Amino acid sequence: MTAHAKLQPAPREADHSDAVVRTVWYAATDNRRDAFALRYRGYAHAGLIAPTPFGIYTDAYDELPTTLIAGLFRRGACIATLRLSFYVPGASGPVLPCEKVYPEVPALKAHVDGIMVELSRLAIDPSITNTRYRARLYAAAIRAGVSACLAMDAKHLLVATQTKWRSFYEHVLDFTVAGPAQLYPPGDVPVVLLARALDEGLKRRIARNMFFKLDPDELADLKIRLPGLVRLAAPAR
């Protein structure tokens, strides 16, 4: 699987290959129906939400200007999605979805010295049943999220994930548990809160991992493009 970061998918011959997955980044003001429809299909298939005629699943945090949505596309179809929620120290109002679920979050926010990002709402096309490919697609979505965090110079990462994925974050990226499993809506699936600093240690892990390793040109492109898609409000004075 080859991951390419683009703001919007551009048709080309390589896009007709199953091996190419392209990442599209959406601001809160963009049309994100492809990503929300994929999220709906994944959640409905897992029994987390009831079927609806609208065919999308979204919540209030998707509408915040501090939110980015990633859509991973193969052959022109969105097959995975991930949400990034950004918090700037001192900003007012809840911008991290996890802070309404985990009582540990206020203390974490109180001690941050830079941008904190929560990765959540990861969904994969339920029609993809190959277990190995699904695992690689999951990793590709997380790689996209971490790439965006690096490009935005984030300092702290939070991940709300089902307990079955906990070992992935612990062993691959050295996350630690920040909050015990809670019933993170929707559904009644236990979701654990994991955290770690986006520090030199994580950067070295990424550089040594052939799958997560970032191309310098890819990161430079994201540094130029992503800041214009998310509004990180300065703290009120």
C-alpha positions as a Python dict, from the first residue, in 0.01 Angstrom:
ca = {
    (1, 'M'): (0, 0, 0),
    (2, 'T'): (139, 339, -101),
    (3, 'A'): (0, 644, 79),
    (4, 'H'): (0, 986, -92),
    (5, 'A'): (-110, 1306, 84),
    (6, 'K'): (-323, 1540, -125),
    (7, 'L'): (-590, 1794, -33),
    (8, 'Q'): (-821, 1649, -294),
    (9, 'P'): (-797, 1339, -511),
    (10, 'A'): (-668, 1407, -861),
    (11, 'P'): (-761, 1144, -1121),
    (12, 'R'): (-460, 973, -1270),
    (13, 'E'): (-371, 629, -1398),
    (14, 'A'): (-215, 521, -1066),
    (15, 'D'): (-543, 589, -886),
    (16, 'H'): (-694, 286, -1060),
    (17, 'S'): (-461, 54, -869),
    (18, 'D'): (-567, -112, -545),
    (19, 'A'): (-214, -52, -417),
    (20, 'V'): (-248, 328, -413),
    (21, 'V'): (-430, 501, -128),
    (22, 'R'): (-451, 879, -135),
    (23, 'T'): (-523, 1100, 166),
    (24, 'V'): (-761, 1394, 129),
    (25, 'W'): (-776, 1660, 402),
    (26, 'Y'): (-1100, 1846, 479),
    (27, 'A'): (-1158, 2167, 671),
    (28, 'A'): (-1478, 2217, 870),
    (29, 'T'): (-1623, 2424, 583),
    (30, 'D'): (-1556, 2162, 314),
    (31, 'N'): (-1799, 1909, 172),
    (32, 'R'): (-1705, 1598, 373),
    (33, 'R'): (-1992, 1373, 275),
    (34, 'D'): (-1763, 1099, 142),
    (35, 'A'): (-1587, 1072, 478),
    (36, 'F'): (-1906, 1095, 684),
    (37, 'A'): (-2081, 838, 463),
    (38, 'L'): (-1792, 599, 509),
    (39, 'R'): (-1800, 660, 885),
    (40, 'Y'): (-2174, 584, 881),
    (41, 'R'): (-2127, 258, 690),
    (42, 'G'): (-1853, 144, 924),
    (43, 'Y'): (-2044, 230, 1240),
    (44, 'A'): (-2376, 89, 1116),
    (45, 'H'): (-2209, -235, 1008),
    (46, 'A'): (-2051, -266, 1355),
    (47, 'G'): (-2389, -212, 1521),
    (48, 'L'): (-2280, 111, 1692),
    (49, 'I'): (-2556, 320, 1534),
    (50, 'A'): (-2900, 251, 1394),
    (51, 'P'): (-2951, 269, 1016),
    (52, 'T'): (-3091, 601, 894),
    (53, 'P'): (-3204, 724, 550),
    (54, 'F'): (-2946, 1005, 559),
    (55, 'G'): (-2649, 769, 522),
    (56, 'I'): (-2399, 981, 714),
    (57, 'Y'): (-2277, 998, 1073),
    (58, 'T'): (-2147, 1322, 1223),
    (59, 'D'): (-2148, 1513, 1552),
    (60, 'A'): (-2096, 1867, 1680),
    (61, 'Y'): (-1716, 1833, 1698),
    (62, 'D'): (-1700, 1782, 1322),
    (63, 'E'): (-1826, 2139, 1277),
    (64, 'L'): (-1557, 2310, 1484),
    (65, 'P'): (-1294, 2513, 1295),
    (66, 'T'): (-1033, 2333, 1508),
    (67, 'T'): (-1121, 2000, 1343),
    (68, 'L'): (-962, 1831, 1042),
    (69, 'I'): (-1102, 1524, 870),
    (70, 'A'): (-886, 1282, 674),
    (71, 'G'): (-1034, 1066, 400),
    (72, 'L'): (-829, 782, 252),
    (73, 'F'): (-928, 707, -108),
    (74, 'R'): (-869, 404, -329),
    (75, 'R'): (-995, 395, -689),
    (76, 'G'): (-1184, 718, -622),
    (77, 'A'): (-1378, 578, -324),
    (78, 'C'): (-1331, 674, 41),
    (79, 'I'): (-1228, 357, 226),
    (80, 'A'): (-1110, 498, 561),
    (81, 'T'): (-1147, 816, 762),
    (82, 'L'): (-1003, 975, 1074),
    (83, 'R'): (-1079, 1291, 1272),
    (84, 'L'): (-818, 1524, 1423),
    (85, 'S'): (-930, 1768, 1695),
    (86, 'F'): (-681, 2043, 1788),
    (87, 'Y'): (-649, 2216, 2125),
    (88, 'V'): (-433, 2523, 2191),
    (89, 'P'): (-342, 2582, 2559),
    (90, 'G'): (-569, 2842, 2710),
    (91, 'A'): (-842, 2813, 2448),
    (92, 'S'): (-1193, 2828, 2589),
    (93, 'G'): (-1468, 2577, 2530),
    (94, 'P'): (-1444, 2202, 2473),
    (95, 'V'): (-1273, 2118, 2144),
    (96, 'L'): (-1153, 1766, 2226),
    (97, 'P'): (-1436, 1510, 2203),
    (98, 'C'): (-1273, 1293, 2470),
    (99, 'E'): (-1299, 1558, 2743),
    (100, 'K'): (-1670, 1486, 2790),
    (101, 'V'): (-1596, 1117, 2839),
    (102, 'Y'): (-1272, 1099, 3039),
    (103, 'P'): (-1235, 1296, 3366),
    (104, 'E'): (-856, 1275, 3324),
    (105, 'V'): (-848, 1515, 3028),
    (106, 'P'): (-866, 1851, 3216),
    (107, 'A'): (-550, 1762, 3407),
    (108, 'L'): (-377, 1662, 3084),
    (109, 'K'): (-476, 1992, 2922),
    (110, 'A'): (-356, 2189, 3222),
    (111, 'H'): (1, 2065, 3178),
    (112, 'V'): (49, 2083, 2802),
    (113, 'D'): (312, 2317, 2658),
    (114, 'G'): (191, 2320, 2299),
    (115, 'I'): (-82, 2201, 2065),
    (116, 'M'): (-267, 1887, 2176),
    (117, 'V'): (-446, 1673, 1919),
    (118, 'E'): (-703, 1399, 1968),
    (119, 'L'): (-729, 1130, 1701),
    (120, 'S'): (-1074, 971, 1693),
    (121, 'R'): (-1364, 852, 1476),
    (122, 'L'): (-1151, 612, 1275),
    (123, 'A'): (-1363, 404, 1040),
    (124, 'I'): (-1284, 157, 761),
    (125, 'D'): (-1501, 44, 471),
    (126, 'P'): (-1686, -264, 603),
    (127, 'S'): (-1683, -422, 257),
    (128, 'I'): (-1307, -469, 293),
    (129, 'T'): (-1286, -805, 468),
    (130, 'N'): (-921, -898, 422),
    (131, 'T'): (-791, -885, 778),
    (132, 'R'): (-432, -804, 685),
    (133, 'Y'): (-536, -527, 448),
    (134, 'R'): (-773, -379, 708),
    (135, 'A'): (-487, -369, 960),
    (136, 'R'): (-262, -193, 707),
    (137, 'L'): (-540, 51, 624),
    (138, 'Y'): (-587, 124, 994),
    (139, 'A'): (-215, 192, 1023),
    (140, 'A'): (-227, 412, 712),
    (141, 'A'): (-499, 627, 870),
    (142, 'I'): (-293, 667, 1188),
    (143, 'R'): (15, 746, 979),
    (144, 'A'): (-182, 1022, 807),
    (145, 'G'): (-292, 1159, 1144),
    (146, 'V'): (58, 1158, 1291),
    (147, 'S'): (194, 1319, 971),
    (148, 'A'): (-59, 1601, 1007),
    (149, 'C'): (33, 1648, 1373),
    (150, 'L'): (400, 1678, 1281),
    (151, 'A'): (318, 1925, 1007),
    (152, 'M'): (115, 2136, 1251),
    (153, 'D'): (394, 2124, 1511),
    (154, 'A'): (171, 1952, 1768),
    (155, 'K'): (336, 1852, 2096),
    (156, 'H'): (89, 1609, 2255),
    (157, 'L'): (-127, 1329, 2114),
    (158, 'L'): (-441, 1166, 2250),
    (159, 'V'): (-609, 864, 2095),
    (160, 'A'): (-952, 732, 2186),
    (161, 'T'): (-954, 377, 2054),
    (162, 'Q'): (-1123, 43, 2107),
    (163, 'T'): (-935, -174, 2351),
    (164, 'K'): (-852, -428, 2079),
    (165, 'W'): (-621, -168, 1917),
    (166, 'R'): (-446, -70, 2240),
    (167, 'S'): (-144, -296, 2181),
    (168, 'F'): (-87, -142, 1836),
    (169, 'Y'): (-39, 204, 1985),
    (170, 'E'): (165, 76, 2277),
    (171, 'H'): (406, -140, 2078),
    (172, 'V'): (439, 61, 1758),
    (173, 'L'): (422, 419, 1887),
    (174, 'D'): (484, 379, 2262),
    (175, 'F'): (157, 531, 2381),
    (176, 'T'): (54, 488, 2745),
    (177, 'V'): (-292, 466, 2900),
    (178, 'A'): (-419, 808, 3011),
    (179, 'G'): (-770, 698, 3105),
    (180, 'P'): (-937, 360, 3159),
    (181, 'A'): (-1188, 225, 2910),
    (182, 'Q'): (-1514, 415, 2896),
    (183, 'L'): (-1823, 384, 2679),
    (184, 'Y'): (-1727, 644, 2418),
    (185, 'P'): (-2036, 723, 2211),
    (186, 'P'): (-2181, 596, 1992),
    (187, 'G'): (-2248, 240, 2094),
    (188, 'D'): (-2143, 46, 2401),
    (189, 'V'): (-1791, -57, 2295),
    (190, 'P'): (-1520, 9, 2557),
    (191, 'V'): (-1280, 279, 2435),
    (192, 'V'): (-951, 351, 2610),
    (193, 'L'): (-774, 686, 2616),
    (194, 'L'): (-405, 676, 2524),
    (195, 'A'): (-152, 958, 2528),
    (196, 'R'): (208, 1044, 2450),
    (197, 'A'): (424, 1343, 2368),
    (198, 'L'): (507, 1411, 2006),
    (199, 'D'): (873, 1437, 2092),
    (200, 'E'): (1207, 1331, 1948),
    (201, 'G'): (1148, 978, 2076),
    (202, 'L'): (834, 941, 1865),
    (203, 'K'): (1006, 1100, 1565),
    (204, 'R'): (1286, 843, 1593),
    (205, 'R'): (1034, 557, 1611),
    (206, 'I'): (865, 686, 1297),
    (207, 'A'): (1195, 727, 1116),
    (208, 'R'): (1292, 364, 1194),
    (209, 'N'): (957, 219, 1088),
    (210, 'M'): (944, 152, 713),
    (211, 'F'): (564, 190, 705),
    (212, 'F'): (540, 510, 912),
    (213, 'K'): (857, 676, 783),
    (214, 'L'): (778, 1010, 620),
    (215, 'D'): (918, 1145, 298),
    (216, 'P'): (1061, 1497, 363),
    (217, 'D'): (878, 1634, 59),
    (218, 'E'): (549, 1492, 187),
    (219, 'L'): (595, 1658, 525),
    (220, 'A'): (700, 1988, 366),
    (221, 'D'): (386, 1984, 150),
    (222, 'L'): (165, 1925, 453),
    (223, 'K'): (335, 2209, 643),
    (224, 'I'): (231, 2444, 364),
    (225, 'R'): (-120, 2318, 305),
    (226, 'L'): (-268, 2209, 638),
    (227, 'P'): (-245, 2534, 843),
    (228, 'G'): (-492, 2694, 605),
    (229, 'L'): (-751, 2423, 674),
    (230, 'V'): (-772, 2451, 1052),
    (231, 'R'): (-821, 2762, 1268),
    (232, 'L'): (-635, 2744, 1597),
    (233, 'A'): (-784, 3035, 1790),
    (234, 'A'): (-558, 3229, 2023),
    (235, 'P'): (-660, 3219, 2390),
    (236, 'A'): (-896, 3495, 2496),
    (237, 'R'): (-728, 3773, 2698),
}
